[in-house]
Amino acid sequence: MPSPPPSHPGVETIHEPFGDEPGGDLRQRLYLRMCLVLGAISFLVIVPLNAFLRLDPAVHVGVILFGAFSLSLFWLARRGRAYPALQLGVSLAMLAAVWFPNGGSEGSVIFYFFAALLQPSFFFRGRARWLGIAATAGVPVALLALERAFPQLVTPFHTPDDRLFDLATGVISASAITVGLLWVIIEGYHRERERLGESRAEIRMLNSELEARVRERTAELERALGEIESFSYTVSHDLRAPLRAIDGFSSLVVESSAGRLDEESQRLLGVVRKNAQHMARLIDDLLAFSRAGRSELRRWRVDLTELARSAFAELTTGAPATPVELRLAPVPEAFGDPALLRQVLANLLSNALKFTAKVDRPVIELGAVASSGDTAYFVRDNGAGFDMAFANQLFGVFHRLHGADEFEGTGVGLAIVRRIVERHGGRVWAEGRVGEGATFYFTLAPPAPSAGATVPAAQ
């Protein structure tokens, strides 16, 4: 079908008002069918019956012109042009000026108006639809009022049979138009059902392909992650033996040859031992980081207060440092893996102990606050603190905000905390100020309705 020329006032194109909107294809076929039926009825039904009824020749001319007009609109619509407003206006004009004067309310004109009323319902939109319906319904009302006021304007039928034939013509014509439009609607409904079925089948096929691709990519990703973790574990494990050898042999050299080594040589051997031990701690932390992502989660209700008390006692046993005050506020029970949550608290408490080592009266506190509808547990200290501008670097592997000469550590502990918390469906963040301490918060996914019994801290 050729592209329609640009529209101008009073002219609409099928592609614009019909084809590019929901149901446009159906409305296009309805318009074509209506124009064809109107033209066919005019020539094949109305003209012969008018001749049989011996109506005025002007009526024949009007019906013939209307039939030719309808067929010409059908021809134009096939080529991409539609004139629904013009079609409705000419239909109303023909009914009011040609058909109604011959028989008036006694004739079949009311049936024609019923058929005309379908046009604005199908082909107009918005305000134009309601204006078209009002005009189509208002014209026969006005004509009936005019007939009552001036009955001489209407030519009565010659015989009762003429009136019956005229009514039959109106019924047949209106029925043909209505059936034609309903046929297109039903046909369109079945077409849409077929298209919907084909679309559903295509969607099911695409979903199956997508699911297969997702499974394939997931399997590949799991294999890759498994290989990476296995590689990391193997490399870390294999590095421990030579590091132990370096540390052990360096220690033997210092002990066996202390009298023969000068002060500088002993210092250098001490540096070797210190770095070997630091490397061993890094490897241990990397192994712990790998296990935090691979271990199976066993979710229980957990008393974090008891876990924190147990972890703190273990961390401070035999420590010659300044006594640290631990404040344990009652906190809601958590839901998660007891061993992994103990690791979270142990890492946070260890971090707090490390950064309060230079404080005269160190205080560490465990508590909980409400945060966005969740319970946020926190570990707070009054230690060195940090600059909030670098808060996003705290939980990365090997990211440190203080030098090794200030505070010892490997930069893996907080990364382990984040990994465990995220595996529990929570999030972790920190707040602090330089010289005023820091607070580390974490949330956990809420417990399921059938969560298990409380797990003692000792387990």
Secondary structure, DSSP 8 states (H G I E B T S, - for coil): --------TT-EESIIIIITSTTHHHHHHHHHHHHHHHHHHIIIIIHHHHHHTT--HHHHHHHHHHHHHHHHHHHHHHTTEE-HHHHHHHHHHHIIIIITTBTGGGTTHHHHHHHHHHHHHHH--HHHHHHHHHHHHHHHHHHHHHHHH-GGGSB--SSHHHHHHHHHHHHHHHHHHHHHHHHHHHHHHHHHHHHHHHHHHHHHHHHHHHHHHHHHHHHHHHHHHHHHHHHHHHHHHHHHHHHHHHHHHHHHHHHHSTTTS-HHHHHHHHHHHHHHHHHHHHHHHHHHHHHHHHS----EEE-HHHHHHHHHHHHHTT--S---EEEE-----EEE-HHHHHHHHHHHHHHHHHHTTT-SS-EEEEEEEEETTEEEEEEEE-SS---GGGGGGTTSTT--SS-TTTS---S-HHHHHHHHHHHTT--EEEEEETTTEEEEEEE-----TT---EE-TT-
